[in-house]
Amino acid sequence: MPLFRRFAENRGAVAGLAVLAAVMVMALAAPLLAPGDPMATRGQPLLPPSAQFPFGTDMLGRDVLAGVVHGARISLVIGLISTAIAVLIGVSVGAIAGFFGGWVDDVLVRITEFFQTIPSFIFAILLVAIMTPSLTSIVTAIAVVTWPPIARLARSEFMSLRRREFVEAAVLSGLSRPRIIVSEVLPNAVSPLIVMGSLMIATAILTESALSFLGLGDPNRISWGYMIGAARTVFRQAWWLSVFPGLAIALTVLAINLVGEGLNDALNPHLNGRAKVGS
Amino acid sequence: MNALDVPAPLVAIRRLSVQLGANADRLYAVDGVDLDIKPGKILCLVGESGSGKSITAHAIMGLTPKPLACSGEILFDGDNLIGLAAEKHRAIRGRRIGMIFQEPMAALNPVMRVGRQIEEVFRYHGIPGPHDERVVKLLADMGLPEPDLLRHSFPFNLSGGQRQRVMIAMALALDPELLIADEPTTALDVTTQKQILALIKAAQKQRGMGVLMITHDFGVVAEIGDEVAVMRHGRIVERGPVSQVLGDPQHDYTRTLLDAVPRLRPRKREPTGEREPLLSAERVVKTYSSRGGWFAPRRTVAAVQDASFTLARGETLGIVGESGSGKSTLARIIVRLLSADAGQVRLSGVEGNMLDLSSGELAPLRRRVQMVFQDPFASLNPRRTVFEIIAQGLLAHGVSRQAARQRVDELLRLVALEPAAAARYPNAFSGGQRQRIGIARALALEPDVLVADEPVSALDVSIQSRVLELLDDLRNRLRLGMLFITHDLRVAAQICDHVAVMQRGRIVEMGPAADVLFNPRQDYTKLLIDSIPGRGAFARRPQSVPND
């Protein structure tokens, strides 16, 4: 499989993939690694890291390690679902705008620009505040503020592809427009979209952390951003409360970015300088 | 000839080799080439795509892509240009060796006035200004109108021919001893090509410089060359004076190439008797208009004006014209990829005007008019297998997958490809094979009319003739009516029964091919025929293998 081989040539991407895999395993195995409710009190408050609590405890005596392990679930779930929704909206809008052009394009581009002109994080805060904080409202808010760049990318890809002769040939063969969009044009536009989507997962995780930090996270679930937000008042007395979830966020986001770049190099070999010259 | 009379070569290339990367289809792009470029002569380096002719020229300029390793010697005035220090090479480039490229739009800076770009050459080589007079004189020498005004225009304001003239002015600004021209007329129309070739020849004579002309077209060689070297797979297979090589080629490959050059001569074909009209167009009009902005007025361009023609079953109608003549627009209207503003298109067996049908009414009729596209690389979806590409129409029309597979096998055999090709992706095929796949796709739905839009213009000559033979044979066997769009009158002469000549959206002359091409009545048609490069030389040359 040449795609995988090209991906494996990039050491950073492989390292990123390994870290990401570890985070995923941690999220899946959370009930085994840290059984019980991570929100429950386990010992004395504000214990520094020790053999019993490797990451220490917080001001309510909760195990920080359990919080980090369970927090991985929320971060990944929110990152994946919100990006999936954003990609779905973005690609549909971009594909229709780019393929049909004309007034359809005008209308859809105006709508996209409307969403893009609102500062995205403030917009996300507003949406979560209106819908009351919960998993669903956070996912919705992140998806709503992140789809416009995907729509623009999909639109430009579709605009250049729909003029290609193979699309004209498909029209002459009698294929319906939705068939042409989905089965002829989309497969040729998919590589840059995958790359952008993978990088957006990282942004989504950061946005979720920031929302939780501000107290707009799902109150029933522990998350990395919430842990850091709760620890900010005792930051100087109990460094372990913010450092470990902070490291978790940084490592995960870095890993996803590395994987995204590796995918970019593997899917578009002619774009990077290392491509072999020949033919 | 006495050895003392032979002047020292301007550039002597000895054992030049350029190694390709590990994954290339051969080890060397250029493989041990020896070549002398003599002062005051035009040397043509001819070959098909991938023969290494361009890489050889780029090696002289020191412009080969980084990872390619060059070895051997390129001797120019005592220096070996291979491995020469970059700054010494820069001093030679532009001042002593000038170069022009195939696509002048890509070679000129789009956001800088052309006069400034020519001035840069002087400034870069440390010649003190002001340069205004020099620039104006150069542009005037290139035969550009109103050089004093033209130097203030941007490249996009100029026509393709004018841009190439500006490029030549830049290359000749410092009176180089050698001009390297890499396919300088390939992107131009025939009439412009003739003018540019004449300009290069005149400039060469006047300055007594040497010219290395890279081309794939033996017509160009016959038109301006003094000497010719034929390249194949990185090696030179034959060289000599043009008259000798063209008149009496020694190498088989040269002979094949020369025979493949389409020539303007009448087609031997008995008239089919009664014409059975299949498709007719009447007064078709198409106007393009740019969207007017708040301050810019709407601009309209008449792409097709009052075009009328009739196409009969089993007959090929050629539509010839230069770029921008509206021939491709007309083809796309006929297959209804574009809508027309006015006019009628009638297909036998269909009531009413094809142009008025809604897309729903049109859907079942689409299969009767199919198209073969120009670009064999852009016209096949790279993400689908050949089977899926050819069968897409069959499957869309409700044919079962199994029946489609059988039909695809038949079609592949019809276009002389192995049925095993069906499982592979388009990137496994060469340009000529891809064009055959495109033809198979067009024939899948058993059309009555085949519209071929420049189907061979992107192919090498030796492949061109085979694809043309295939199209002709299919038209004959399947009794197709074929609308053949081309800019090349020689190709039209080879395949068309009737020819329509288009100029600026109008059909200016139409009739049987023998009348239009050999007894033209319109000045424009005469001009087109006169502009065919190397026409005289090829008319005299007997063909060694009869084509029919």
Interface residues (C-beta under 8 A of the other chain):
Chain A: R164 E165 F166 E168 A169 A170 V171 L172 S173 G174 L175 S176 R179 E184 P187 N188 K276 V277 G278 S279
Chain B: L20 G21 A22 N23 A24 D25 G50 P65 K66 P67 L68 R332 V335 L337 A363 R366 R367 V369 Q370 M371 F373 Q374 D375 A378 S379 L380 N381 P382 R383 R384 I389 Q392 G393 A396 H397 G438 R441 A442 A444 L445
